């Protein structure tokens, strides 16, 4: 396998692990700081299907099982897309963990996730499989949105063509920017203009020290110390832009569901549509010394309250 055809999870931090009994429906700061319960009074993401292209998902996790749809395993096509790493399960939980009496709650707790496994237990895989996963999500999974918390510093044309194909079908990819800190460019496929590239903020609404920088960065979202699901039936606190991308995907699911239900007329079929819909309803990062704002924060921090206030 050629080096530039490889991709992997971005390095991330793991801090704490919880059992279901320990968790007891914790609300992470990413939920409380942005008052997501007020958004849920208008939309919980009903009817939206999200492909999570990652390490797979814990398919019988009690906080996820009711919100999972059939998926695909490109590492071993004869097997179901079980998560043997824990990263994909954490990503899925941030988006769709049920609002029940256990564990935690996702950003869009009534949306559904299609688990697509393209990375192995070490978090490594081929960009060829990523491209296949994107096309499968569109054609077989009938996804509305795609979330990818993976990447590479090297561009691969077949991945971009797959992203462009998805967008041509009205399926937009939300992608983690990378965890290499102050960089000249964010990583691929987030660097492609046909995706929505997401960086990370901490609890103080400052840019996370690990979050990649670059002029194609689109938005910031919570990525520091995020509480979510992991195998087997457990929970953990992880940090990375990998945690920010699913938050943004969940917000997109809330807005897409609301728009469909209420006939808002909002066009949401390309990356530029989402940029235009979200960019006027953000808040700036709190870092005072970052002069080139677009380079460090994109269009700012996604703010669901402002979005739904504008939607009425």
TORMAR-125821 format. One record per residue (C-alpha): residue number from 1; x, y, z. Coordinates in Angstrom, 3 decimals. Each point is the difference from the previous one (the first is absolute). Example, Ala and Ser with C-alpha at 12.3 -4.5 7.8 and 13.67 -1.06 7.14 Angstrom:
2
SITE    i        px        py        pz
SITE    1    12.300    -4.500     7.800
SITE    2     1.370     3.440    -0.660
// end
This chain:
312
SITE    i        px        py        pz
SITE    1     0.000     0.000     0.000
SITE    2     1.431     3.343    -1.003
SITE    3     0.628     2.333     2.882
SITE    4    -2.227     2.775    -1.370
SITE    5    -2.885    -2.452    -0.236
SITE    6    -0.046    -0.599     3.749
SITE    7    -2.122     1.793     2.564
SITE    8    -0.451    -0.282     3.724
SITE    9    -1.659     1.383     3.043
SITE   10     1.524     3.223     1.237
SITE   11     1.905    -0.289     3.310
SITE   12    -2.395     0.733     2.846
SITE   13    -0.112     0.095     3.783
SITE   14    -1.857    -2.509     2.183
SITE   15    -0.546     0.996     3.615
SITE   16    -2.750    -1.841     1.844
SITE   17    -2.120    -3.125    -0.399
SITE   18    -3.459    -0.514     1.516
SITE   19    -2.403    -2.900     0.352
SITE   20    -3.680     0.410    -0.768
SITE   21    -0.678     0.208     3.736
SITE   22     2.591     2.763     0.399
SITE   23    -1.336     2.005    -2.921
SITE   24    -3.681     0.276     1.002
SITE   25    -1.041     2.239    -2.895
SITE   26     2.829     2.487     0.208
SITE   27    -0.366     3.158    -2.072
SITE   28     3.397     0.963    -1.346
SITE   29     1.081     3.635    -0.155
SITE   30    -0.509    -0.094    -3.755
SITE   31    -3.721    -0.513     0.670
SITE   32    -0.442     2.448     2.870
SITE   33     2.196     2.861    -1.261
SITE   34    -2.073     0.304    -3.155
SITE   35    -3.370    -0.690     1.658
SITE   36    -0.852    -2.821    -2.381
SITE   37    -3.230    -0.820     1.885
SITE   38    -1.455     3.257    -1.337
SITE   39     0.819    -1.120    -3.553
SITE   40    -1.594    -3.392     0.696
SITE   41    -3.332     1.736     0.589
SITE   42     0.071     0.709    -3.747
SITE   43     1.990    -2.925    -1.383
SITE   44     1.693    -3.145     1.253
SITE   45     1.236    -0.997    -3.433
SITE   46    -2.985    -2.176    -0.885
SITE   47     0.203    -1.697    -3.395
SITE   48     3.685     0.760    -0.633
SITE   49     2.479    -2.788    -0.788
SITE   50     3.706     0.596     0.648
SITE   51     2.790    -2.231    -1.269
SITE   52     2.889    -0.199     2.473
SITE   53     3.074    -1.081    -1.974
SITE   54     2.426    -1.121     2.683
SITE   55     1.065    -3.083     1.998
SITE   56    -3.542    -1.380     0.198
SITE   57    -2.438     0.232     2.905
SITE   58    -0.855    -2.091     3.085
SITE   59    -3.165    -1.382    -1.615
SITE   60    -1.723    -1.045     3.216
SITE   61     0.930     2.956     2.225
SITE   62    -3.196     0.741     1.984
SITE   63     0.308     3.737    -0.604
SITE   64     0.337    -0.445    -3.788
SITE   65    -1.713    -3.200    -1.091
SITE   66    -3.412     1.543    -0.770
SITE   67     1.613     2.696    -2.146
SITE   68     2.197    -2.261    -2.143
SITE   69    -0.784    -1.096    -3.560
SITE   70     1.677    -2.792    -2.006
SITE   71     3.501     0.957    -1.085
SITE   72     3.048    -1.360    -1.802
SITE   73     3.449    -1.344     0.910
SITE   74     2.686     0.736    -2.613
SITE   75     2.766    -1.494     2.151
SITE   76    -1.743    -3.398     0.056
SITE   77    -3.064    -0.001    -2.293
SITE   78    -1.114    -3.345     1.432
SITE   79    -0.505     1.542     3.448
SITE   80    -2.247     2.683     1.434
SITE   81     1.584     3.409     0.717
SITE   82     0.878    -0.655     3.653
SITE   83     2.315     2.527     1.640
SITE   84     3.229    -1.653     1.182
SITE   85     1.654     3.331     0.774
SITE   86    -2.630     2.190     1.835
SITE   87     0.426     3.160    -2.080
SITE   88    -2.995    -0.549    -2.311
SITE   89    -2.291    -0.788     2.921
SITE   90     1.019     3.233     1.715
SITE   91    -0.730     1.969    -3.185
SITE   92    -3.402    -1.685    -0.445
SITE   93    -0.990     0.725     3.599
SITE   94     0.735     3.706    -0.368
SITE   95    -2.501     0.074    -2.853
SITE   96    -2.830    -2.377     0.932
SITE   97     0.236    -1.394     3.555
SITE   98    -3.570    -0.353     1.230
SITE   99    -1.598     2.471     2.368
SITE  100    -0.909    -2.710     2.494
SITE  101     0.730    -0.647     3.645
SITE  102     3.495    -1.401    -0.484
SITE  103     3.410     1.079    -1.213
SITE  104    -0.024     3.253    -1.956
SITE  105    -1.908     1.778    -2.729
SITE  106     1.091     0.862    -3.532
SITE  107    -0.432     3.259    -1.876
SITE  108    -2.716    -1.451    -2.257
SITE  109    -1.497    -2.786     2.148
SITE  110    -2.745    -0.931    -2.471
SITE  111     2.247    -0.282    -3.068
SITE  112     1.399    -3.329    -1.204
SITE  113     3.600    -1.069    -0.631
SITE  114     1.189    -2.292    -2.784
SITE  115     3.321    -1.501     1.221
SITE  116     2.591    -0.421    -2.764
SITE  117     3.272    -1.606     1.077
SITE  118     3.056     1.057    -2.050
SITE  119     2.619     0.046     2.793
SITE  120     1.435    -2.973     1.882
SITE  121     0.495    -0.531     3.720
SITE  122     3.111     2.188    -0.107
SITE  123    -1.906     2.840    -1.682
SITE  124     1.735    -0.490    -3.354
SITE  125    -1.404    -0.613    -3.453
SITE  126     0.178     0.841    -3.683
SITE  127    -1.406     3.104    -1.625
SITE  128    -1.298    -2.312    -2.730
SITE  129    -2.337    -1.524     2.590
SITE  130    -0.965     3.488     1.188
SITE  131    -1.026     0.843    -3.564
SITE  132    -1.950    -3.268    -0.236
SITE  133    -1.635     0.746     3.347
SITE  134    -1.179     3.416    -1.165
SITE  135    -1.551    -1.424    -3.160
SITE  136    -1.604    -2.881     1.933
SITE  137    -1.488     2.486     2.481
SITE  138    -1.648     1.871    -2.846
SITE  139    -1.125    -2.876    -2.226
SITE  140    -0.739    -2.813     2.468
SITE  141    -0.396     1.742     3.354
SITE  142    -2.088     2.858    -1.420
SITE  143     1.692     2.340     2.461
SITE  144    -0.979     3.639     0.364
SITE  145     3.327     1.044     1.564
SITE  146     3.462    -1.539     0.402
SITE  147     2.322     0.434     2.994
SITE  148     3.724    -0.779    -0.342
SITE  149     2.380     0.415     2.935
SITE  150     3.061    -1.213    -1.902
SITE  151     2.467     1.275    -2.539
SITE  152     3.419     0.384    -1.517
SITE  153     2.390     2.857    -0.803
SITE  154     0.009    -1.262    -3.605
SITE  155    -2.741     0.551    -2.594
SITE  156    -1.421    -3.010    -1.855
SITE  157    -2.072     0.712    -3.074
SITE  158    -2.293    -3.025     0.342
SITE  159    -1.117     1.251     3.432
SITE  160    -0.729     3.455    -1.352
SITE  161    -1.963    -1.516    -2.885
SITE  162    -2.020    -2.025     2.521
SITE  163    -0.667     3.136     2.078
SITE  164    -1.066     1.842    -3.158
SITE  165    -2.244    -2.911    -0.946
SITE  166    -1.644     0.105     3.416
SITE  167    -0.579     3.740    -0.289
SITE  168    -1.500    -0.456    -3.480
SITE  169    -2.588    -2.237     1.685
SITE  170    -0.699     2.546     2.745
SITE  171     2.094    -1.779     2.655
SITE  172     2.501     2.291     1.750
SITE  173     3.106    -1.201     1.869
SITE  174     0.961     1.512     3.374
SITE  175     3.673    -0.712     0.671
SITE  176     2.439     0.463     2.889
SITE  177     2.768     2.514    -0.790
SITE  178     2.817    -1.931     1.722
SITE  179     1.891     0.044     3.296
SITE  180     3.468     1.261    -0.967
SITE  181    -0.327     3.466     1.515
SITE  182     1.156     3.113    -1.836
SITE  183     0.153    -1.152    -3.623
SITE  184     0.069     1.791    -3.355
SITE  185    -2.872    -2.140    -1.220
SITE  186    -2.613    -2.232     1.508
SITE  187     0.129    -3.698    -0.932
SITE  188    -1.795    -1.822    -2.813
SITE  189    -2.823    -0.611    -0.699
SITE  190    -0.965     3.002     2.183
SITE  191     2.180     2.198    -2.232
SITE  192    -2.246    -0.605    -3.000
SITE  193    -2.492     2.858    -0.571
SITE  194    -2.781    -2.555    -0.542
SITE  195     0.128    -0.934     3.697
SITE  196    -0.783     1.880     3.222
SITE  197     3.241     0.124     2.012
SITE  198    -0.311     0.084     3.785
SITE  199     2.571     1.132     2.579
SITE  200    -0.166    -0.377     3.781
SITE  201    -0.664     2.307     2.954
SITE  202     0.301    -0.595     3.741
SITE  203    -2.365     0.794     2.882
SITE  204     1.165     3.650    -0.025
SITE  205    -0.977     0.322    -3.671
SITE  206     3.678     0.347    -0.903
SITE  207     1.657    -1.823    -2.867
SITE  208     1.267    -3.395     1.141
SITE  209     3.801    -0.073    -0.049
SITE  210    -0.031    -3.134    -2.192
SITE  211    -2.477     1.310    -2.597
SITE  212     1.391     0.371    -3.536
SITE  213    -0.019     3.442    -1.597
SITE  214    -0.410     1.029    -3.635
SITE  215    -1.972     2.236    -2.317
SITE  216    -2.459    -2.779    -0.963
SITE  217    -1.145    -0.450     3.585
SITE  218    -3.766     0.579     0.179
SITE  219    -1.271    -0.145     3.587
SITE  220     1.011    -0.813     3.576
SITE  221    -1.865    -2.326     2.367
SITE  222     0.565    -1.624     3.422
SITE  223     2.864    -2.513    -0.126
SITE  224     1.714     0.192     3.410
SITE  225    -0.912    -2.528     2.702
SITE  226    -3.128    -1.328    -1.694
SITE  227    -1.994    -2.707     1.767
SITE  228    -1.448    -2.732    -2.237
SITE  229    -0.530    -3.717    -0.608
SITE  230     2.743    -2.639    -0.479
SITE  231    -0.001    -3.833    -0.179
SITE  232    -1.059    -2.143     1.733
SITE  233    -2.961     1.876     1.472
SITE  234     2.295     2.572     1.627
SITE  235     0.691     3.749    -0.242
SITE  236     3.158     2.082    -0.216
SITE  237     1.269     3.564    -0.170
SITE  238     2.031     0.660    -3.164
SITE  239     1.465     3.132    -1.585
SITE  240     0.644     0.799    -3.662
SITE  241    -1.460     1.550    -3.124
SITE  242    -1.423    -3.514    -0.394
SITE  243    -2.449     0.982     2.744
SITE  244    -0.767     3.416    -1.539
SITE  245    -1.010    -1.318    -3.434
SITE  246    -2.888    -2.167     1.320
SITE  247    -1.296     2.925     2.081
SITE  248    -0.193     2.066    -3.185
SITE  249    -1.585    -2.909    -1.863
SITE  250    -2.630    -0.289     2.731
SITE  251    -0.810     3.704    -0.247
SITE  252    -0.366    -0.402    -3.766
SITE  253    -2.387    -2.914     0.609
SITE  254    -2.134     2.136     2.329
SITE  255    -0.244     2.778    -2.573
SITE  256    -0.614    -2.344    -2.942
SITE  257    -2.778    -1.797     1.878
SITE  258    -1.615     3.295     1.040
SITE  259     0.187     1.353    -3.548
SITE  260    -1.660    -3.095    -1.426
SITE  261    -2.787    -0.038     2.590
SITE  262    -0.786     3.678    -0.174
SITE  263     0.550     0.770    -3.666
SITE  264     2.451     2.785     0.810
SITE  265     1.229     0.179    -3.585
SITE  266     3.587    -0.173     1.225
SITE  267     2.208    -1.622    -2.649
SITE  268     2.249    -2.634     1.593
SITE  269     1.468    -2.168    -2.732
SITE  270     3.606     1.215    -0.404
SITE  271     2.862     0.943     2.297
SITE  272    -0.407     3.614    -1.064
SITE  273    -3.688    -0.138     0.977
SITE  274     0.954    -1.033     3.543
SITE  275     2.740     2.629     0.180
SITE  276    -2.464     2.679    -1.063
SITE  277    -2.670    -1.228     2.427
SITE  278     2.334    -0.194     3.007
SITE  279     2.554     2.789    -0.449
SITE  280    -2.324     2.815     1.091
SITE  281    -0.914    -1.827     3.208
SITE  282     3.359    -0.619     1.655
SITE  283     1.977     1.481     2.862
SITE  284     3.748     0.786    -0.065
SITE  285     2.636    -1.944     1.891
SITE  286     1.261     1.820     3.091
SITE  287     3.696     0.001    -0.986
SITE  288     0.850     3.706    -0.194
SITE  289     3.409    -0.367    -1.643
SITE  290    -1.064    -1.887    -3.109
SITE  291    -0.084     2.735    -2.638
SITE  292    -0.812    -2.019    -3.135
SITE  293    -3.386    -1.127     1.195
SITE  294    -0.950    -2.179    -3.002
SITE  295     3.315    -1.883     0.224
SITE  296    -0.472    -0.853     3.689
SITE  297    -3.772    -0.354     0.379
SITE  298    -1.647    -0.140    -3.407
SITE  299    -3.283     1.882     0.223
SITE  300    -0.152    -0.513     3.774
SITE  301    -1.584    -2.356     2.521
SITE  302    -3.236    -1.704    -1.015
SITE  303    -2.758     1.323     2.265
SITE  304    -3.235    -2.054    -0.176
SITE  305    -1.947     2.586     2.047
SITE  306     0.662     2.744    -2.545
SITE  307    -0.844    -2.349    -2.862
SITE  308    -3.383    -0.937     1.407
SITE  309    -0.812     3.535     1.038
SITE  310     0.515     1.000    -3.631
SITE  311    -2.158    -2.899    -1.199
SITE  312    -2.792     1.115     2.312
// end
